[in-house]
Amino acid sequence: MLAAIHRHVNVHLGLLDPEEGQPLTKIPPSALGGGERGAELNLEAARQSVVMLKRGSLPWRNTSGTIAVIGPLANSTGYLLGTYRGPICPGTQNGGGSHCQANLHNDPECHCVPTVLSALEGMGATVTYAPGVNTTDLTAKSPNDSGLIAEAVAVAKKADRVVLVLGNSLMVENEAADRIPDRFGIQNENGPGPWNHTGPDDDDGYDPDSGSSGPRHLLTGTSLPGSQEALASAILALKKPTAMALVSGEGIAIDSLMGSADAILFHAYPGGTGGTAIAESVLGRHNRFGRLTMSWMPKSFETAVRFGDFGFAATGRTYRYYPGKPLFAFGHGLSFSDHALAVTPPQSPQCDGPPLIYSVKVQTTAGPKDGDVVILAFLVPQ
């Protein structure tokens, strides 16, 4: 059945026709990106994808004073990009643009990608910078990290406010290179870890004899990788107004940081305009935030769930079945405004009747009136 569907799709798209007859082959590489309109659309998507987890003292519309921009992702181009990306910057590759390397802190091919640091500076903020930890490999705790953390603390002390840019990268989150159960010591059907690997066809999908580098083993588990948590703790201990911007493809166990963090933003690999979107979020240049598409679980979730068991209800997975309290629940998301919603349901709704129309009245109770309100609606079977 799947093979038949695959063939049908290929025929429908014309992928089996001679190449000269396929319309998609007529699009030159120079058209990638969509020009100015495409760039603006890209930025707008990045703005609306930022999730404000904690508002704190934001926005900082007054750019007076000094902002210390700290963290291994603060001045990074590559780490802001996700796995699926095409040519981003104008260049000569294939006559089109250049492919930025998402596993590099700063790739020269990403010359057109603004970092959070450069974007803040471009918006008129006076900034200082310190990486805080090793930027070459986010998964490793470098012997130099203690000195880099001390330097970052010294920079932050002299500033009026701090933007702390932390998170994961494709070194951590990638196909066949993500977290695997044995790094948590989680039990499987054969008893407690390490994960019992018996061959290339095991359910864990990792063959240590295949010659590939395999998954990265993180001693930090679902927390911030490397020495980033130590860096964050040291900066937050200064008790300065601090916006912590987290870049990741999944939730991060920041249990120990939530109480002392002033403001928290999250962006799931925002792409080539992500640095600008995060900077605009900090300075209040937009009010179009999104919501979480998954719950952020606490650190204890690592040992509470068998990672080799993909059941939902029995293992307590997802927002529907998790019995505990997540750090941030599915659908959570704030903005610079507070709102009250009044919902008027349809009269005598019937699933086999006319379309169900719900009327939602949105009232801004605090903050600016200009902005987005993302409303999630669900049908629950009775």
C-alpha positions as CSV (number, residue, x, y, z in Angstrom):
1,M,0.0,0.0,0.0
2,L,2.7,2.5,1.0
3,A,4.7,1.7,-2.2
4,A,1.6,2.3,-4.3
5,I,1.0,5.6,-2.6
6,H,4.7,6.5,-3.1
7,R,4.4,5.8,-6.8
8,H,1.2,7.8,-7.1
9,V,2.8,10.8,-5.4
10,N,5.8,10.6,-7.6
11,V,3.7,10.4,-10.8
12,H,1.5,13.3,-9.5
13,L,4.5,15.5,-8.9
14,G,6.0,14.6,-12.2
15,L,9.1,13.3,-10.6
16,L,9.2,10.3,-13.0
17,D,9.0,12.6,-16.1
18,P,12.1,13.6,-18.0
19,E,14.0,16.3,-16.1
20,E,13.5,18.9,-18.8
21,G,9.8,18.5,-18.4
22,Q,9.7,19.0,-14.6
23,P,8.8,22.6,-13.6
24,L,10.7,22.6,-10.4
25,T,14.0,22.2,-12.2
26,K,13.4,25.5,-13.9
27,I,13.7,27.4,-10.7
28,P,17.3,28.8,-10.5
29,P,19.2,28.7,-7.3
30,S,19.3,32.4,-7.3
31,A,15.6,32.4,-6.6
32,L,16.0,30.6,-3.3
33,G,15.1,32.8,-0.3
34,G,12.4,34.8,-2.0
35,G,14.2,38.1,-2.1
36,E,13.1,40.9,0.3
37,R,9.6,39.5,0.6
38,G,11.1,36.1,1.6
39,A,13.4,37.6,4.1
40,E,10.6,39.5,5.8
41,L,8.4,36.4,5.9
42,N,11.3,34.5,7.4
43,L,11.7,37.1,10.1
44,E,8.0,37.2,10.8
45,A,7.9,33.5,11.3
46,A,10.8,33.7,13.6
47,R,9.1,36.4,15.7
48,Q,5.9,34.4,16.1
49,S,7.9,31.2,17.0
50,V,9.5,32.8,20.1
51,V,7.8,31.5,23.2
52,M,7.9,33.7,26.3
53,L,8.0,31.3,29.2
54,K,8.5,33.9,31.9
55,R,8.1,37.7,31.4
56,G,9.9,39.2,34.4
57,S,11.3,42.7,33.7
58,L,10.8,42.4,29.9
59,P,10.5,44.4,27.6
60,W,13.6,46.5,27.9
61,R,12.5,49.2,25.5
62,N,15.0,51.7,26.9
63,T,18.3,50.7,25.5
64,S,20.3,53.1,27.8
65,G,23.0,51.5,29.9
66,T,25.0,48.4,29.0
67,I,23.7,44.9,28.2
68,A,26.1,42.0,28.7
69,V,25.4,39.3,26.2
70,I,26.6,36.0,27.7
71,G,26.7,32.4,26.6
72,P,28.0,30.0,23.9
73,L,25.0,30.8,21.6
74,A,25.1,34.6,22.2
75,N,27.4,35.3,19.2
76,S,26.8,32.1,17.2
77,T,25.4,31.8,13.7
78,G,25.5,28.1,13.1
79,Y,24.0,27.0,16.4
80,L,20.8,29.0,15.7
81,L,20.1,26.8,12.6
82,G,18.2,23.5,12.5
83,T,18.9,20.4,10.6
84,Y,16.7,21.2,7.6
85,R,18.1,24.3,5.9
86,G,19.0,25.3,2.4
87,P,21.3,28.1,1.1
88,I,20.9,31.1,3.4
89,C,23.5,33.7,2.5
90,P,24.2,35.0,-1.0
91,G,27.3,33.1,-2.4
92,T,28.6,31.1,-5.2
93,Q,27.6,27.5,-4.2
94,N,25.8,26.0,-7.2
95,G,25.2,29.5,-8.4
96,G,23.0,30.3,-5.4
97,G,23.6,30.7,-1.7
98,S,25.9,29.1,0.7
99,H,25.0,26.3,3.1
100,C,25.8,27.3,6.7
101,Q,27.1,24.6,8.9
102,A,24.7,24.2,11.9
103,N,27.3,22.3,13.9
104,L,29.8,25.2,13.9
105,H,29.7,28.1,16.3
106,N,30.5,30.5,13.6
107,D,30.7,29.4,10.0
108,P,32.2,32.0,7.6
109,E,29.5,30.8,5.1
110,C,26.9,32.3,7.5
111,H,28.2,35.8,7.0
112,C,24.6,37.2,6.5
113,V,23.1,35.6,9.6
114,P,22.8,38.0,12.6
115,T,23.7,36.7,16.0
116,V,21.8,37.8,19.1
117,L,24.8,39.9,20.0
118,S,25.0,41.7,16.6
119,A,21.3,42.1,16.4
120,L,21.1,43.9,19.8
121,E,24.0,46.1,18.8
122,G,22.3,46.9,15.5
123,M,19.2,48.0,17.4
124,G,21.1,50.6,19.3
125,A,22.0,48.7,22.5
126,T,25.4,49.1,24.1
127,V,26.6,45.6,24.5
128,T,29.5,43.7,26.0
129,Y,30.1,40.0,25.4
130,A,31.6,36.9,26.9
131,P,31.0,33.2,25.8
132,G,31.1,31.9,29.3
133,V,32.0,28.4,28.3
134,N,33.7,26.5,25.5
135,T,31.9,27.2,22.2
136,T,33.5,24.5,20.1
137,D,31.7,21.5,21.6
138,L,28.6,22.3,23.7
139,T,28.5,18.7,25.0
140,A,31.8,18.8,26.7
141,K,32.9,20.3,30.0
142,S,36.2,22.0,29.1
143,P,39.0,22.5,31.6
144,N,38.9,26.1,30.6
145,D,35.3,26.6,31.5
146,S,35.9,27.7,35.1
147,G,38.1,30.6,33.8
148,L,35.6,31.5,31.1
149,I,32.7,31.5,33.7
150,A,34.8,33.9,35.9
151,E,35.4,36.2,32.9
152,A,31.6,36.2,32.1
153,V,30.7,37.0,35.6
154,A,33.2,39.9,35.6
155,V,31.6,41.2,32.3
156,A,28.1,40.8,33.7
157,K,28.9,42.7,36.9
158,K,29.8,45.8,35.0
159,A,26.6,45.7,33.0
160,D,23.1,47.0,33.8
161,R,21.3,44.0,32.3
162,V,22.2,40.6,31.0
163,V,21.0,38.5,28.1
164,L,22.0,34.9,28.7
165,V,21.9,32.8,25.5
166,L,22.1,29.1,26.2
167,G,20.9,25.8,24.8
168,N,21.5,22.8,22.6
169,S,22.9,22.3,19.1
170,L,23.0,19.6,16.5
171,M,25.9,18.1,18.5
172,V,23.2,17.1,21.0
173,E,20.0,16.8,18.9
174,N,20.3,15.0,15.7
175,E,19.2,11.9,14.0
176,A,20.9,8.9,15.6
177,A,22.8,11.4,17.8
178,D,20.3,12.3,20.4
179,R,19.9,11.0,24.0
180,I,19.8,7.2,24.5
181,P,18.7,5.3,27.6
182,D,22.0,4.1,28.9
183,R,23.2,7.6,29.7
184,F,20.4,7.8,32.2
185,G,20.9,4.2,33.6
186,I,17.2,3.5,33.0
187,Q,16.0,0.0,33.4
188,N,14.8,-2.1,30.4
189,E,13.4,-5.6,30.1
190,N,16.8,-7.1,30.9
191,G,17.2,-5.1,34.1
192,P,19.0,-1.9,35.0
193,G,21.3,-0.1,32.6
194,P,23.6,0.3,30.9
195,W,21.4,-0.3,27.9
196,N,21.8,-3.9,26.8
197,H,22.9,-3.8,23.2
198,T,23.1,-7.2,21.4
199,G,23.5,-6.2,17.8
200,P,22.7,-3.8,15.0
201,D,19.0,-4.7,14.9
202,D,18.3,-3.7,18.5
203,D,15.5,-1.3,19.2
204,D,17.9,1.4,20.3
205,G,18.9,1.8,16.6
206,Y,22.6,2.2,17.5
207,D,25.2,-0.2,16.4
208,P,28.6,0.6,18.1
209,D,30.4,-1.6,15.6
210,S,29.0,0.2,12.5
211,G,31.9,2.6,12.3
212,S,29.8,5.7,12.9
213,S,30.4,8.1,15.7
214,G,27.1,7.2,17.2
215,P,25.1,9.2,19.8
216,R,26.7,11.7,22.1
217,H,26.6,10.6,25.7
218,L,25.7,13.5,27.9
219,L,26.4,13.2,31.6
220,T,24.1,16.2,32.0
221,G,21.1,14.3,30.6
222,T,18.1,16.5,29.8
223,S,19.7,19.6,31.6
224,L,21.8,22.2,29.8
225,P,24.8,20.4,28.2
226,G,28.4,20.9,29.2
227,S,29.1,23.6,31.8
228,Q,26.2,25.9,30.8
229,E,24.1,25.3,34.0
230,A,27.1,26.3,36.1
231,L,27.5,29.4,33.9
232,A,23.8,30.3,34.3
233,S,23.8,29.8,38.1
234,A,26.8,32.1,38.4
235,I,25.2,34.8,36.3
236,L,21.8,34.6,37.9
237,A,23.4,34.8,41.4
238,L,24.3,38.4,40.5
239,K,20.6,39.2,40.7
240,K,20.7,41.6,37.8
241,P,17.8,41.9,35.4
242,T,18.5,38.9,33.2
243,A,16.7,37.5,30.1
244,M,17.6,33.9,29.6
245,A,17.1,32.9,26.0
246,L,17.1,29.1,25.4
247,V,17.7,27.6,21.9
248,S,16.8,23.9,21.6
249,G,14.7,21.4,19.7
250,E,13.2,20.1,22.9
251,G,12.4,21.0,26.5
252,I,15.4,21.5,28.8
253,A,15.3,20.5,32.5
254,I,16.1,23.9,34.1
255,D,14.6,23.1,37.5
256,S,17.5,24.7,39.4
257,L,17.4,27.9,37.4
258,M,13.7,28.7,37.2
259,G,13.4,30.4,40.6
260,S,16.2,32.8,40.1
261,A,15.7,33.5,36.4
262,D,14.1,36.9,35.7
263,A,12.8,36.3,32.2
264,I,12.9,33.2,30.0
265,L,12.5,33.0,26.3
266,F,12.5,29.8,24.2
267,H,13.2,29.4,20.4
268,A,13.4,26.0,18.6
269,Y,16.3,26.6,16.2
270,P,15.0,29.9,14.8
271,G,17.0,29.9,11.6
272,G,18.8,32.7,9.7
273,T,16.7,35.5,11.3
274,G,16.5,34.0,14.8
275,G,19.1,36.3,16.3
276,T,17.1,39.3,15.2
277,A,13.8,37.8,16.5
278,I,15.3,37.1,20.0
279,A,16.8,40.6,20.2
280,E,13.5,42.1,19.2
281,S,11.8,40.1,21.8
282,V,14.1,41.3,24.6
283,L,13.7,45.0,23.5
284,G,10.0,44.8,23.0
285,R,10.1,45.5,19.2
286,H,7.2,43.0,18.6
287,N,4.4,41.4,20.6
288,R,3.7,38.3,18.5
289,F,4.7,35.3,20.6
290,G,3.8,31.6,20.3
291,R,3.1,28.8,22.6
292,L,4.8,25.5,23.5
293,T,4.1,22.5,21.4
294,M,5.3,20.1,24.1
295,S,5.5,20.1,27.9
296,W,8.9,20.7,29.5
297,M,9.5,17.9,32.0
298,P,11.5,18.2,35.2
299,K,14.9,16.5,35.8
300,S,13.2,13.6,37.6
301,F,11.4,12.6,34.4
302,E,14.7,11.0,33.2
303,T,14.3,8.2,35.7
304,A,10.5,8.2,36.0
305,V,10.0,7.0,32.4
306,R,11.5,4.0,30.6
307,F,12.9,5.5,27.5
308,G,12.7,2.2,25.7
309,D,9.0,1.9,26.2
310,F,7.0,4.0,23.8
311,G,3.6,3.5,25.5
312,F,1.8,6.7,26.6
313,A,-0.7,6.1,29.4
314,A,1.3,3.4,31.2
315,T,4.6,5.4,31.2
316,G,3.1,8.8,31.9
317,R,4.3,10.4,28.6
318,T,3.0,13.6,27.2
319,Y,0.9,16.3,28.7
320,R,-2.2,14.0,28.7
321,Y,-0.8,11.3,30.9
322,Y,2.1,12.7,32.9
323,P,0.9,12.6,36.6
324,G,3.4,15.2,37.9
325,K,3.8,18.9,37.3
326,P,5.8,19.9,34.3
327,L,8.1,22.9,34.4
328,F,6.1,24.4,31.6
329,A,2.9,22.8,30.3
330,F,2.0,22.1,26.7
331,G,0.4,25.3,25.3
332,H,2.1,27.6,27.7
333,G,3.1,31.0,26.3
334,L,3.0,34.6,27.5
335,S,3.3,38.0,25.8
336,F,3.8,41.6,26.9
337,S,0.0,41.8,27.4
338,D,-2.5,40.0,29.6
339,H,-5.8,39.0,28.2
340,A,-9.2,37.7,29.3
341,L,-11.2,35.4,26.9
342,A,-14.9,35.1,26.7
343,V,-16.0,32.1,24.7
344,T,-19.5,31.7,23.3
345,P,-20.2,28.1,22.1
346,P,-22.5,27.3,19.2
347,Q,-26.1,26.4,20.0
348,S,-27.1,22.7,19.8
349,P,-23.7,21.6,18.3
350,Q,-23.9,18.4,16.3
351,C,-20.9,16.7,14.7
352,D,-22.9,15.8,11.5
353,G,-24.6,19.2,11.3
354,P,-23.4,22.6,10.0
355,P,-19.9,23.8,10.8
356,L,-19.3,24.5,14.5
357,I,-18.6,28.2,15.1
358,Y,-17.3,29.4,18.4
359,S,-17.2,33.2,19.1
360,V,-14.2,34.3,21.2
361,K,-14.0,37.8,22.6
362,V,-10.5,38.9,23.6
363,Q,-10.0,41.8,26.1
364,T,-6.6,43.2,26.9
365,T,-6.5,43.6,30.6
366,A,-2.9,44.8,30.9
367,G,0.0,45.8,28.7
368,P,-0.1,47.0,25.1
369,K,-3.2,46.3,23.0
370,D,-1.2,45.7,19.8
371,G,-0.2,42.1,19.7
372,D,-1.2,38.5,19.0
373,V,-3.3,36.2,21.2
374,V,-2.7,32.5,20.2
375,I,-5.9,30.5,21.1
376,L,-5.7,26.7,21.3
377,A,-9.0,24.9,20.7
378,F,-9.6,21.1,21.1
379,L,-12.5,18.8,20.5
380,V,-12.7,16.2,23.2
381,P,-14.9,13.1,22.5
382,Q,-17.6,12.4,25.1
